[in-house]
Amino acid sequence: MSIIKRFQPRAHLATTALLSFIASFVAARAFTTFFPSTVFISGGIHIHHFWYGLALLAAGGWLGISYSGRETDRMAAILYGAGGGLIVDEVGLLLTFGNYWTGLTFSVVIVLLAFASVLILLNAYKETVVRELRDFERSRNSLYVGVFLFAVSIAFITETTNVWVTATSIALAATSVVIILVYLSFRTKKRKQDA
């Protein structure tokens, strides 16, 4: 039995962890907003909720690795998500060395939520996604999309000096070349089969 066949994704637990992440992030941000002077200080050390997040993350990971069962798995997902939310709430503070209210925190949260949501959806609908991608790569639309992406990418590359825009455009141009080549390869194989 291959390792992929033994791998059993559990989207319901990923969704539970994601919801727990969102709830703990919102709760931590609300608590800090409404009670900004409430801090735990011991021996001159300010204990940020980042440390509580690490403890919850470790507890959730340990529980998930050590035990198996429906309720245990759910509790592990909740602890893991809650810990992640507390940690990410302080990302701005940690990366800027002191600015808790930086917009960087919300940027990180949005990227993480988008990434996790896409992974959960891909996991839940992977067969449909694979089938749609196969149909797309065989249709003429993939050629049109590839040519359009290539043209737009080249336009951005020639019109900007921003390193990030240039790097993204180069990656998109490479992706568009792959899309075009896959379509042309499929068409060539089909013509040979028809002949």
C-alpha positions in Angstrom: 0.0 0.0 0.0 1.5 3.3 -1.0 1.9 6.2 1.5 -0.6 8.3 -0.5 -3.3 5.6 -0.2 -2.7 5.4 3.6 -2.9 9.2 4.0 -6.5 10.0 5.0 -7.2 13.7 5.0 -9.6 15.0 7.6 -11.1 18.2 6.3 -13.5 18.5 9.2 -10.6 18.7 11.7 -8.8 21.3 9.5 -12.0 23.3 9.5 -12.4 23.0 13.2 -8.8 24.2 13.7 -9.4 27.1 11.3 -12.5 28.2 13.2 -10.7 27.9 16.5 -7.8 30.0 15.0 -10.2 32.8 13.9 -12.1 32.8 17.3 -8.9 33.0 19.4 -7.4 35.7 17.1 -10.6 37.8 17.4 -10.9 37.2 21.1 -7.2 38.2 21.7 -7.5 41.3 19.5 -10.8 42.4 21.2 -9.4 41.8 24.7 -6.3 43.9 23.9 -8.4 46.6 22.4 -10.9 46.9 25.3 -8.4 46.2 28.1 -5.0 47.5 26.9 -3.6 48.0 30.4 -4.4 44.4 31.6 -1.0 42.6 31.4 0.6 39.8 33.3 3.9 40.9 34.7 6.0 38.6 36.9 9.4 39.5 38.1 9.6 42.4 35.7 8.8 40.2 32.7 5.8 40.9 30.6 4.2 37.6 29.5 2.6 38.1 26.1 -0.3 35.9 25.0 2.2 34.6 22.3 3.5 32.3 25.1 0.0 31.0 25.9 -0.4 30.4 22.2 2.8 28.3 22.1 1.6 26.3 25.0 -1.8 25.6 23.4 -0.1 24.8 20.1 2.3 22.3 21.8 -0.6 20.8 23.8 -2.8 20.4 20.7 0.1 18.9 18.7 1.1 16.5 21.5 -2.6 15.4 22.0 -3.0 14.8 18.2 0.2 12.8 18.0 -0.2 10.8 21.2 -3.8 9.8 21.1 -6.5 8.8 18.6 -10.2 9.1 18.8 -13.0 11.3 17.6 -13.2 13.6 20.7 -9.5 13.7 21.2 -8.9 14.7 17.6 -11.4 17.4 17.8 -9.9 18.7 21.1 -6.4 18.6 19.5 -7.7 20.6 16.5 -9.3 23.2 18.8 -6.2 23.6 20.9 -3.9 23.8 17.9 -6.1 26.4 16.2 -6.5 28.5 19.3 -2.8 28.5 19.9 -2.1 29.6 16.3 -4.6 32.4 16.7 -2.9 33.7 19.8 0.6 33.5 18.2 -0.5 35.2 15.0 -2.2 38.0 16.9 1.2 39.1 18.0 3.0 38.6 14.7 3.2 42.4 14.1 4.6 43.0 17.6 7.2 40.3 17.1 8.3 41.3 13.6 8.4 45.1 14.3 9.8 44.7 17.8 7.1 46.6 19.6 4.3 47.8 17.3 1.3 45.6 18.2 -1.1 47.7 16.1 0.8 47.4 12.8 -1.2 46.4 9.7 1.3 43.6 9.1 -0.7 41.4 11.6 -3.8 41.7 9.5 -1.9 41.0 6.3 -0.5 37.8 7.8 -3.9 36.7 9.0 -5.6 37.3 5.7 -2.8 35.3 3.9 -3.0 32.5 6.4 -6.8 32.3 6.2 -6.8 32.4 2.5 -4.2 29.7 2.3 -5.9 27.4 4.8 -9.3 27.9 3.2 -7.9 27.0 -0.2 -6.3 23.9 1.2 -9.5 22.8 2.9 -11.5 23.4 -0.3 -9.0 21.6 -2.5 -9.0 18.7 -0.1 -12.8 18.5 -0.1 -13.2 18.8 -3.8 -9.9 17.4 -5.2 -11.5 15.0 -7.6 -13.6 17.7 -9.1 -10.7 20.1 -9.3 -8.4 17.5 -11.0 -11.2 16.7 -13.5 -11.8 20.4 -14.3 -8.0 21.0 -14.7 -7.7 18.1 -17.1 -10.7 19.4 -19.1 -9.2 22.9 -19.1 -5.8 21.8 -20.3 -7.4 20.1 -23.3 -9.6 23.0 -24.3 -8.6 25.9 -26.5 -9.4 28.2 -23.5 -6.1 27.1 -21.9 -4.2 28.4 -24.9 -6.0 31.7 -24.7 -5.4 32.0 -21.0 -1.7 31.1 -21.5 -1.2 33.7 -24.2 -3.1 36.4 -22.2 -1.0 35.7 -19.0 2.2 35.8 -21.0 1.3 39.2 -22.7 0.3 40.8 -19.4 3.4 39.4 -17.6 5.7 40.8 -20.3 3.9 44.2 -20.1 4.5 44.3 -16.3 8.1 43.3 -16.7 8.8 46.0 -19.2 6.9 48.8 -17.3 8.1 48.4 -13.7 11.3 48.6 -11.7 9.7 47.0 -8.6 11.5 43.8 -7.8 8.4 42.0 -6.4 6.3 42.9 -9.4 9.0 41.8 -11.8 9.5 38.5 -9.9 5.8 37.8 -9.8 5.5 38.6 -13.5 8.4 36.3 -14.4 6.7 33.5 -12.5 3.4 34.2 -14.3 5.2 34.2 -17.6 6.8 30.9 -16.9 3.4 29.5 -15.8 1.8 30.7 -19.0 4.6 29.1 -21.1 3.9 25.8 -19.3 0.1 26.1 -19.9 0.7 26.8 -23.6 3.2 23.9 -23.9 0.8 21.4 -22.2 -2.0 22.5 -24.6 0.2 22.2 -27.7 1.5 18.8 -26.5 -2.1 17.5 -26.0 -3.1 18.8 -29.4 -0.1 17.1 -31.1 -0.8 13.8 -29.4 -4.5 14.0 -30.4 -3.6 14.7 -34.1 -1.2 11.7 -34.1 -4.0 9.5 -32.7 -6.5 10.8 -35.2 -4.1 10.2 -38.1 
